[in-house]
Amino acid sequence: MTSQTAPRVLVGHGTENDFVVLPDPDGRVWPEDRLDAALVRRLCDRRAGMGGDGVLRVVGSAHVPDAAGVLGDELSACEWFMDHRNADGSTAEMCGNGIRLFLHVLVSEGLLDRATCEAGVLVGTRGGPRRVGATADGDYWVDMGPAREFGAGEAEVAGRTFAGRAVSMGNPHLACLTDVDVDGLDLTGTPRFDSGLFPDGVNVELVNVLEPGAHVRLRVVERGVGETRSCGTGACAAGYAALVAEGRAEGTVVVDVPGGRLSVQVTPTTTVLTGPAVLVSAGELCPEWLAG
């Protein structure tokens, strides 16, 4: 039987953007003073921990101290809250790949019925409420809210300077359309950017347009993580930037990331991201590791 000293843990991914998932419906296993930044970093360590781009705690909104502040009047409508931490232990506002995996976990754990989810359910995040749903073919979609452009900037990556659009998807992005082959770039370093425009850091997207306004290839360096195999909010920012570059306010863009393929539908009022979510493993955290 699982106990407080051997809590359950899952590992999963959305287009290879991978997460350690901690089921904690009633908020008793991982209260705020236990799931601190140091423990998150240990969980995400790919050699000494489970390994992941971040941690997702599956918890009822009523058990999250700051949920009321970010959800406001929608608190009662959001039964579940995606408590998302970056791999460096910092909290994160929103993750399009993570929230699809989050809903998949709710369904797999029997906490929500998949058929019910096809119409969409509201999930709380630190970026505000998000409606997430299941598709008939096994994928998941999430209404990411509108893409909000808030300026232009530059990032220095791999010894080159890339110009881009500053886009908020609940978290900050710099979407850089470029003719430089993104597959050939070394993204192991930390991008340099305008801290005045991005005081809380930024996710940098490097984007090759394969078909104008319809198909792009993306690599992304996420704040607090480094390069990831995929980024849902980054795909949305890239899709938005690709459409704006063609003078369009709406459309659907296929986004290829190193970990697979996503679809981004942009309208003047919102953005819908669709893609897969996969659970890889389930088990328990051993007491000897927790005590380390």
C-alpha positions in Angstrom: 0.0 0.0 0.0 1.3 3.5 -0.9 2.1 5.6 2.2 3.3 9.0 3.0 6.8 7.7 2.9 6.4 6.1 -0.5 4.2 8.4 -2.6 3.0 7.5 -6.1 4.7 9.0 -9.0 4.1 9.0 -12.8 6.2 9.9 -15.7 4.7 11.1 -19.0 5.2 13.5 -21.9 3.5 15.6 -24.6 5.5 15.4 -27.8 8.5 14.4 -25.6 8.2 17.5 -23.3 8.4 15.2 -20.3 7.2 15.6 -16.7 7.3 14.0 -13.3 3.6 13.8 -12.3 2.6 13.7 -8.6 -1.0 12.5 -7.9 -2.1 14.5 -4.9 -5.9 15.0 -5.1 -6.5 16.1 -1.6 -3.2 18.0 -1.2 -2.0 15.9 1.7 1.0 14.2 0.2 2.8 17.2 -1.3 1.9 20.3 0.7 3.8 23.5 -0.2 6.4 23.0 2.6 7.3 19.5 1.3 7.4 20.1 -2.5 10.0 22.8 -2.3 12.4 24.0 -5.1 15.2 21.7 -4.0 13.0 18.6 -4.2 11.6 19.6 -7.6 15.2 19.9 -8.8 16.0 16.4 -7.5 12.9 14.9 -9.1 13.8 16.4 -12.5 17.5 15.4 -12.3 18.0 12.9 -15.2 20.8 11.0 -13.4 19.9 11.0 -9.8 16.1 11.5 -10.0 13.2 10.6 -12.2 14.2 13.0 -14.9 11.9 15.6 -16.6 11.5 19.1 -17.9 9.3 19.9 -14.9 6.9 18.6 -12.3 3.1 18.5 -12.4 1.2 18.1 -9.1 -2.3 16.9 -9.7 -4.3 18.5 -6.9 -7.7 19.9 -6.2 -7.8 23.7 -6.6 -9.2 24.0 -3.0 -5.9 22.7 -1.7 -3.6 25.2 -3.4 -3.0 28.4 -1.3 -2.5 30.8 -4.3 -5.3 29.3 -6.5 -7.9 31.9 -5.4 -5.6 34.7 -6.3 -5.0 33.5 -9.9 -8.4 32.0 -10.6 -10.6 34.7 -9.1 -14.3 34.2 -9.8 -13.5 30.9 -11.7 -12.1 29.2 -8.6 -15.3 27.2 -8.0 -15.5 26.1 -11.7 -11.9 24.7 -11.6 -12.1 21.5 -9.6 -8.5 20.6 -10.5 -5.3 22.7 -10.5 -2.1 22.1 -12.4 0.6 22.9 -9.9 3.5 23.2 -12.5 7.1 23.7 -11.5 10.0 24.2 -13.9 13.0 21.9 -13.6 14.9 24.5 -11.7 12.3 24.5 -9.0 10.5 27.8 -10.0 6.8 27.9 -10.4 5.4 28.2 -14.0 2.3 29.9 -15.2 1.2 27.6 -18.0 2.4 24.7 -20.2 0.4 23.5 -23.2 2.1 20.1 -23.4 1.9 19.7 -19.6 -1.8 20.5 -19.3 -2.7 17.9 -22.0 -0.7 15.3 -20.0 -2.5 16.6 -16.8 -5.9 15.9 -18.3 -4.7 12.5 -19.5 -3.6 11.7 -15.9 -7.0 12.8 -14.6 -8.7 10.4 -17.0 -6.2 7.5 -16.4 -6.5 7.9 -12.6 -10.3 7.7 -12.9 -10.8 11.2 -11.6 -12.6 12.4 -14.8 -14.5 10.5 -17.4 -12.9 10.8 -20.9 -16.3 11.0 -22.7 -17.2 13.9 -20.4 -13.9 15.6 -21.3 -14.6 15.8 -25.0 -16.7 18.9 -24.4 -13.8 20.3 -22.3 -13.3 21.0 -18.6 -11.8 24.0 -16.8 -8.5 23.4 -15.2 -6.8 26.0 -12.9 -3.2 27.1 -13.7 -1.1 30.0 -12.5 -1.8 31.6 -15.9 -5.5 31.5 -15.1 -8.3 29.0 -16.0 -7.8 26.9 -19.1 -10.3 24.7 -20.9 -8.9 21.3 -21.9 -10.6 18.5 -23.7 -10.2 15.0 -25.3 -10.5 14.3 -29.0 -12.2 11.3 -30.5 -8.9 10.0 -31.9 -7.0 9.9 -28.6 -5.4 13.3 -28.6 -6.1 16.3 -26.3 -6.8 19.9 -27.0 -6.4 23.0 -24.8 -7.8 26.5 -25.2 -4.7 28.6 -24.5 -6.4 32.0 -24.6 -5.4 34.7 -27.0 -1.9 35.3 -28.1 -0.9 38.8 -26.9 1.9 40.6 -28.7 3.7 43.1 -26.5 6.7 44.3 -28.5 9.7 43.3 -30.5 13.0 42.1 -29.2 16.2 40.2 -29.9 17.9 37.2 -28.5 21.5 36.1 -28.8 21.6 32.4 -29.3 24.5 30.2 -30.5 26.6 33.3 -31.3 23.9 34.7 -33.5 21.3 37.5 -33.0 17.7 36.7 -33.8 14.9 39.2 -34.0 11.4 38.2 -32.9 8.0 39.1 -31.7 7.3 39.3 -27.9 4.2 37.2 -27.3 2.4 36.3 -24.1 0.6 33.0 -23.8 0.2 33.5 -20.1 4.0 33.2 -20.0 6.5 35.2 -22.0 7.9 34.2 -25.4 10.2 35.6 -28.1 9.1 34.0 -31.4 11.9 34.4 -34.0 11.2 33.5 -37.6 14.5 32.9 -39.3 16.0 31.5 -42.5 18.9 30.0 -40.5 18.4 26.2 -40.4 17.3 25.7 -36.8 18.3 22.0 -36.9 21.9 23.1 -37.1 22.0 25.4 -34.1 23.8 24.6 -30.8 21.2 25.5 -28.2 23.2 24.3 -25.1 23.9 27.8 -23.9 21.6 30.3 -22.2 20.1 32.9 -24.6 20.8 36.6 -23.9 17.8 38.9 -24.1 16.4 42.3 -23.1 15.7 42.0 -19.4 13.7 45.2 -19.6 11.3 43.6 -22.0 11.4 40.3 -20.2 11.9 41.0 -16.5 10.8 37.5 -15.5 12.8 35.7 -18.3 11.6 34.4 -21.6 11.1 31.3 -23.7 13.0 31.7 -27.0 11.5 30.1 -30.1 13.6 29.7 -33.3 11.2 29.1 -36.2 11.7 28.0 -39.8 8.7 28.6 -42.0 8.1 25.5 -44.2 4.8 26.7 -45.7 3.8 30.3 -45.2 1.0 30.7 -42.7 0.5 26.9 -42.5 3.5 24.8 -41.5 6.6 25.6 -39.4 9.5 23.8 -37.7 10.4 24.9 -34.2 13.2 24.6 -31.6 12.8 26.2 -28.2 14.9 27.2 -25.2 12.7 27.4 -22.2 13.5 29.6 -19.2 14.6 27.6 -16.2 15.0 24.4 -18.3 17.1 24.9 -21.4 16.2 23.3 -24.7 13.2 21.0 -24.6 11.9 18.6 -27.1 8.7 20.5 -27.3 6.9 23.5 -25.8 3.1 23.9 -26.2 2.9 27.6 -25.4 6.0 28.1 -27.6 4.2 26.3 -30.5 1.3 28.7 -30.0 3.6 31.8 -30.1 5.3 30.4 -33.2 2.0 29.7 -34.9 0.8 33.2 -34.1 4.0 34.8 -35.4 3.9 32.8 -38.6 0.4 33.9 -39.4 1.1 37.6 -38.5 4.1 37.5 -40.8 1.6 36.7 -43.6 -0.7 39.5 -42.6 -3.3 37.1 -41.2 -5.2 37.2 -37.9 -6.4 33.6 -37.9 -5.6 30.2 -39.3 -4.3 26.8 -38.4 -0.6 26.1 -38.4 1.1 22.7 -38.2 4.1 22.9 -35.8 6.9 20.3 -36.0 9.0 20.1 -32.9 11.9 17.7 -32.2 9.4 15.5 -30.2 6.6 15.3 -32.7 3.8 17.3 -34.3 1.3 19.8 -32.9 -1.6 21.8 -34.4 -2.2 25.4 -33.5 -5.5 27.1 -34.4 -5.3 30.9 -34.0 -8.3 33.2 -34.0 -8.6 36.9 -33.0 -10.0 35.8 -29.6 -8.1 32.6 -28.7 -5.6 29.9 -29.5 -6.3 26.1 -29.5 -3.4 23.7 -29.2 -4.0 20.0 -30.1 -1.6 17.1 -29.7 -0.8 13.8 -28.0 -0.2 13.0 -24.3 1.5 9.7 -23.2 2.0 8.1 -19.8 5.3 6.2 -19.7 5.6 4.7 -16.2 4.1 4.6 -12.7 5.5 3.6 -9.4 6.5 4.9 -5.9 9.3 7.1 -4.7 11.5 5.0 -2.4 12.1 6.2 1.2 15.9 5.9 0.8 15.7 8.4 -2.1 13.4 10.8 -0.3 15.7 10.7 2.7 18.7 11.6 0.6 
